[in-house]
Amino acid sequence: ASDVDALCACKILQALFQCDHVQYTLVPVSGWQELETAFLEHKDQFKYFVFINCGANVDLLEILQPEEDTYFFVCDSHRPINVVNVYNETQVKLLVKQGDDLDVPAYDDIFRDEEDEEELSEDESDGSEPSDKRRRFEEEVIERTARRRQRREWEARRALCSFTLSFCFPFTDLLFLRMKYVTDIGVLQRHVSRHNHRNEDEENSLSIDCMRIAFEYDLRLALYQHWSLYESLCNTSYTSANLKLWSVQGQKRLQEFLADMGLPLKQVKQKFNSMDMSLKENLREMIEESANKFGMKDLRVQTFSIHFGFKNKFLASDIVYATASLMESIEKEGPETTNFIKALDSLSRGNLDKLHQGLDLAKKQLCAIQQTVASCICTNLVISQGPFLYCSLMEGMPDVKLFSKPVSLCLLSKYLLKSFVCSTKNKRCKLLPLIMAAPMDVEQGTVIMVGIPPETESSDKKNFFGRAFEKAADSTNSRTLHNHFDMSIIELKTEDRSKFLDALISLLS
């Protein structure tokens, strides 16, 4: 799939394949149509297919119609997982974390052979005591269920081994790739300590060019070490929303915030690397102290950073912003896969120019997002539709073309919802999800639409919009395209939008 999680996993898998001299073909896909096309092109050449961050939430065998000797290994974070994939014991191999609750019904609650159903119906119609045949059937069901449970537990343990396999290789680069999308900080800290462990004598000291990984507390400010502190404060969702920077009062609060820290405007508006060393030494402590006074108590976050050379330092979030921007660049430079390959190359230390190009694109993207958020709030484009909030971007708005891409639109939607929650006084609206639409293809008359769960402190934010979108489209015969691996993103004909939204309101009320 064309997202950051899949990109980093792909880079790790490439390194593992190269270690074992395994030949492979890499095919980036952005949706189900491209996945089907790619499979049809390669099914005669290969028998084993690895799907990274795609393929779990549909019945693969039904969609792809593979031969019996074709096998799929699916490593996908999208939920829910299709039950047919879970219980397929031959051709579909799901790679999931141990303890991951798939929330899948028991096998016998879903599947039952027709012969078994006929036998049960005959026994029930006779009204007699359970026959020997029925007792044998029930025993077989219990035994079969136990075998399946044991197999699932074994596959989970095997998947966990695969999940941690890359940690066994002494590649610091691979370890840092894991940090961009793995959330278990404790596990990562242990592996960082193992990789960084060395004696302090001169013989074993590391070269300045070697990559070093550090776990540290840093600021929740987007790209601030590659930008100016002022621009980072203005274009970070957390600070912009809490200070309400789209308003005149918010701009005054920003000036008060900087004054409270004692930082001159001349210093904060120049590149971070050019700031006085005396200010940078205690900058984090100064910002945290002032942030607490202004209600921003979560400005400090746990993160990992890499260092190599004298001036190369990147946070994990920096790489995420850069690679995501490269993948969704609206500048056409060749085939559809060009952006994916460029983003993949940027993960190598030998391609720092591409990484810096991604950082520049990310800055432009963040500026466009903040300007669009300010415009939507100031012009009251976010409206309550009853069970959800709704916002639609109009053709002709600045940077609207950028938001025809799914990841950029999702990022904008999350930033907008956070900012709207901070700005509204309506308590009910603060608990509502958001649906956002943006023009996708003017000539074909289509819009792209995404559903975002409510802005809550809970870490378990389940998104139910995928199924709701399908039902609303079916009930109104709306012309929709469910082509994205994330089911909460759809494409819709512009003239069908009104009846589609009416059906959603009725469905979710």
N, C-alpha and C positions, 0 to 999 in steps of 0.2 A: 504494500500500500504506500501511497505517497504522503507519509506523515513522519514526524521526527522519531517517534518510537520505532517505527519500522525501519527507518534509515539507520539508526544506531544498531539495532539488532542485526540488520543486514551486514553492516561493517564487521561486527563481531563474527558472524557466521562465515563471512568471506575469509577472515583470518584463520579460522579453524579449518576450513576446507583447504586452504593453502598449506597449512601445516601437514595435513594428511594427503596432499597431492590429489584432491578430489576435483574432478572436472565438473563444471556447472555452467548454467546459463542464467543470467539475471534479467528479469523482465519487470520493470516498474509498471504498475497499473493504478489507475485512480478511481475505478468503479467496477461494477459487476459486468458491464458490457465489455470493457477491456480485458477483464479476467477471463471471460468466456472465449473471447477472440484469441487471447494468448494461449489458452489451453488447447484450442482446436489446431493452432499452428504447430504446437510442440508435442501433442499427445502420441504421435507416431515415433518420435525420437526418444522420449523419456518415459520411464515407468514410475519414477518417484518425484513428487512435487512438494515443495515446502512453501506454505502460505504464511507470510509474515504480516500480522495485524490485518488479516482479511480472511474470510471464508468460514468463520465459526457460526454466524447467525443465520445461515440458510442451509437447506438440505443440499449438500454438494453433489451427491450422487444423482439427485433428480435434475439439477441444473446442468451439470457437465456431462452426464451420461457416459462415464468412463468404462473402459474394459475391465474385466474382473481382475486382471493382473496389474492394475494401476493403483498406487497408494498415495494418500495425501497426509502430510504432516502439517498440522494447523497450530500455529502459535498466535493467538488473537486475543486482544484485550477487550474487544467489543462484546457487549452483553445485550440481550440474553443469548446463550448458546442454543442452537437448534437441537432439539431432543434426539433427532435421528442421528446427528453426528455423535452425540454422547454415547448412544447405545450401539453404534456400528462397531463391531469387533474385528472387522477384517480390513477395510480399505481406508477408513478415516481414523487417524491417530491424533488426538487432542493433547497438546502440551500445556498443562496448567500447573499453577503453583499448588503445593501440598496445603490442604486446608482451605482452598478456595471454594467457597460455597456457590455452587452452580445453580442452586435452587431449581433442580430438575425433578419432576415426579418419578415415582418408581416405575420400572419397566412394565410391570404387569398392570399398572393403572392406565397405560397408554396402548400397549400392543397385546394382542391375543389372537392366536390362530383361529381360523374359521371352524376347523374341525373340533377344536376344544369348545368353542361357543355352542356348536350343535350338540355336543355331548352333554354339556351343562343344561341346555334348554330341554333336552329329552328327559334328563333326570328330574328337572323341576316340574315338567308337565306330567310325569308319572305320579308325582306326589309321594314317592316312596323314600325310604331312608337312603342316605348316600351309598351308592354302589361301590364295589371294590375298584371299578374303573375310575370313578370320581375321586376316591381316596388316593389312588395312585397318581392321578392328575395333580391333585393338590400337593402331594409330596414332591412331585417333579417340579412344580412351580416354586416351592420353597427352596428346593435344592438348586434350581436354576438361578433364582434370585441371589442365593448365597454365593454361588460361583461368580456371578456378575459383580457383586459387591467386592469380593476378593480381588477380582481382576482390576476393578477401578482403583482400589487401594494400591495395588502393585504398579499400575500405570502412573498413579500420582507420585509414588516414590521414584519411579524411573524418570518422570518429567522433572522432578526436583533435582535429580542428578544432572540432567541436561541443562537445567536452568542455571546451575552453579558451575557448569563445566568450564566456562571461560575464566573463572577465578583461579583455576588450577594452572593456567598458563601464565608465565612470568611477564606479561605484557601490560605495562602501566597504561598504555594507550587504550587497551580494551577495557580495563577497569574503569577508566574515566568515562568511556562510552556508556557503561552501565549506569553511571550516576545521573545521566540526563533523564532517565525515566523510571528508575527503581526508587521506591519510596521508603524502603526499610533502611533507615539511617544507621541503626545499630550494626546490622550485617555489613554494610559498606565500611563503617569505621574499622571493623576488625580486619577486613581485607586491605584497607589502606595502611593500617599499622604493619601488616605482614609484608606488604610491598615496599614500604618505606624503611623497614628495619635494616639498620646497618651499624657497624662499629664506627666509633668516632675517630679512629686513627687515620692517619694520612693515607695509608695504603688503600683503604676501602672507601675513601671519600668519593662522592659523586661528581662527575664533570658538570660544569654550569649548563651544558647543553642537554643533559639528561632531564627527562620529564619527572617532575615531583608533584605528588598530589597531597593536598592538605585539607583537613576538615577544619572548618572555622565558622564563626558567627560573622555574618556580614549584613549589609543594609539591603532592604527590599526596595532597591532603586534600580530601574532598568538601565543596563549598559552604562552606569555612571562612570566607570573607570575608562571607558572609551568615548566619553561624551563630556559635556560640562555638567557640573552638579546642578546648575539652575535648570537646564533643559531636561535632565533626568527627573528632577522633582516635578516639573510641569507635565511630563509625559508618562509618568508611572501611574497606573490605575489607582493604587492604594493611596498615594499622597494627593493626587488630583481629586479623588472622590471625597476624601476626608476634609480637605481644605476648600472644596467646592470652587475650583479654579476657573470654572466657566462664568463666574459672576465677578462683579467689581469688588464685592466684599471678600470673595475668596482670594483675589489678587492682593488685597490689603493684608489678609492673614498670612499669605506667603511672605510678604515683606517683613511682617512682624516675626515670623518664624526664623527668617534669616538674621534679623536683628538680635533676636534672643540668643542665637548661637554666636553672635559676634563676628560673623563672616562678612567681609566687604563684598559688595556687588561685583566689583572688578575681579575679585578672585573666583567667585562662584560661576561667573559667566564665561570664564576661559576654560580651555581643556583641562580635565582633571589632572593629567600628567604635568601640566604647566603650573599648577598651584604651588604656593610656597610649602616647602617641606615642613615647616613649623606648624602649619595649619593641618596638613594631612596626617601628621603623627597622631593627633588626638581627635581626628574628625569624627570617627564613629561614635565615640563617647559623647562628644558635643551634640551630635545629631540626635542620638537616643535620648539624652537628657531633655532637650527641647521638645522632641516629639511627644514625650510623655505629657508635657504640659499642654500640648495641643490635641490630646486625645488619640494620638497614634502610637498605641502601646505595642503594636506588633510589627514595628518597623525593622526589628532585628530578626533574622532568620538563620537557620542552620543550612549550610551549603558546603560544597566542595570546590576547590580551585586547583588549577594546574599552573605550574611555573616551568619555563624552560628558556634558556638564554638570559640576557640581562633585562629585557623589557617585556617579555611575553608572559602575561598573566591573564587567565580567562576563568570566569566563573562558569559553572555548569549552565546557568540560565543564559549567559551570553551566547553560548554555542547553540542553545535551543532557538533563541531569537534569530540568530544568523542563518541557521539551516532552514528554518521555517520560511523565512523571507526569500531565500534563494529558490526554494521549491515552488513558491507561489508568485515568483516574479512575473509581472505582466509584460515584460520586454521579450518579444519573440526573437529567439536566436537559433532557430532550427527545429528539429522534431520535438514532439511532446515530451520525450524522455530527457531532453537536454537539461532541464532544470533539476531533475532528480540526480542525474550523474554529476552535475556541478555541485549540488549540495553534498553528495556522497564524497566527492573529492575534497571538499572543504574540511572534512573530519580528519584529514591526514596533515601531520605537522609540515610536510613538504609543500603544502598548498596554502600558505598563510595569506597569499594575495586574494584567494577566493573567499577565505574566511572574513577578511577585512571588507571585501565587497559585500558579503552578507550582512555584516554589522552596519554598513552604511545604508543598505536597503531596509534593515530593521528599524533604524532611526527614522527613516522616512515613513515607514508603516506606522510606528507609534505616534508620530506627529499627526498623520492623517486620521488615526483612530481618535485621538484626543480632540481634534478639531470637529470631527463628525459627532462625537458625544456631546460636545458643547453646543453644537448647532441643534441637535435633536432635543436637548433639554430646554434650551432657550426658546425654541419655536414650538414647544409642546407637541412634538411628534410622537412621544410615548403616551399611548392612551390605554385606558382600562377597558377590556372587552368582557368583563364579568369574571370568568375563571382564569384569565391570563391577561398579561400586558401585551400590547402589540405596537410595533414600530415598522414603518415602511420607508425605505430610502427612495428618493425620486430620481429619475433620469435627469442628468444635468447637474446634480450636486457634485461638489469637488471630491475627487478621488473615489467616486462611486464604482469605477471600473475595478479598483483593487478589491472591493468587497463582493465581487462576483465569484471569488475563490472561497471554498468552504472553510478552510482554517482561518483565513483573515476575517470572514464574516462571524465565525464563532468567537474569535478573540474580541471583535468589536461588540458583539452581543453581551459577552460577560462583563466587559468594561462598562457598557451602557447600563446594564442592570445594576451593577454595584453603585454607579454614580446616581442613578435614579432613586435607589433605596436611600442614599444619603441625603438626597435633595427633597424628597416628598415628605409631607406631614401626615399622609394617609396611612395609618397603621396596617390596614388590610392590604394595600398595594405592596407593602414591603414583604408580604408572604406569597406573592404571586410569581409564577414563572413568566418567561418572556418568549414571544415568537417574533422573529425579525425577518423581514423580506428585503431583497435588493435586486435590482435589474440584473439579468444574466446575459441574455442575448436579445437585443432590441429588434433585430431583423426577424427572429423567430417568435418574438413576443413571449419570452419566458422570464420567470423570476426564480431566484433561489431562496429557499425558506429554511430557517433553522429554529429549533425549539430548545430553550435553555431552562433547566430546573431553577427553583427559587433560590435566592441568595440567603443561605442559612449557614450557621456555624457548624452544622453537622458535616462530617467527612463523607458520609454515605449519601451522595446526591444521585439518586437513581433517576434516569430520564425515561419517561413513559411516552414521549411524544411520537416515537417511531410507530407504535401500534395505533395511536390515535390518528396520525396522518393517514395511515392505510385505510382505516375505517371511514374517515371523513371523505376520502377520495372515492371509495367504493359506493358510499351511500348517495353521492351527488354526481357520479360519473365524471368527475373532474379529470382533466387530462394531466396526469402527474407522471413523473419519472423517478422511481426509487432506485437510483443508480449508485448511490454512495454507500460505502461500507458502514458508516455511521448512519443508522436508520432514522435519526432525528433530523436529517438533512434531506430535503426533497427539492425537485424542480417542478414548476407549475406554470401552466399557461396563464398569462396575465388576465385574460377575460374570465377565467374560472375562479379567480381569487375570492371574489365576494361570496359565492355560494359555498366555497370550500371553508372559509372562515365561519360562516353561519353554521355549517355542520359541526365544526370544531367546538363552537360555543355551546351548541345543543348537547354535544357528546360529553363535554367536560363539566357542564353545569351540575 
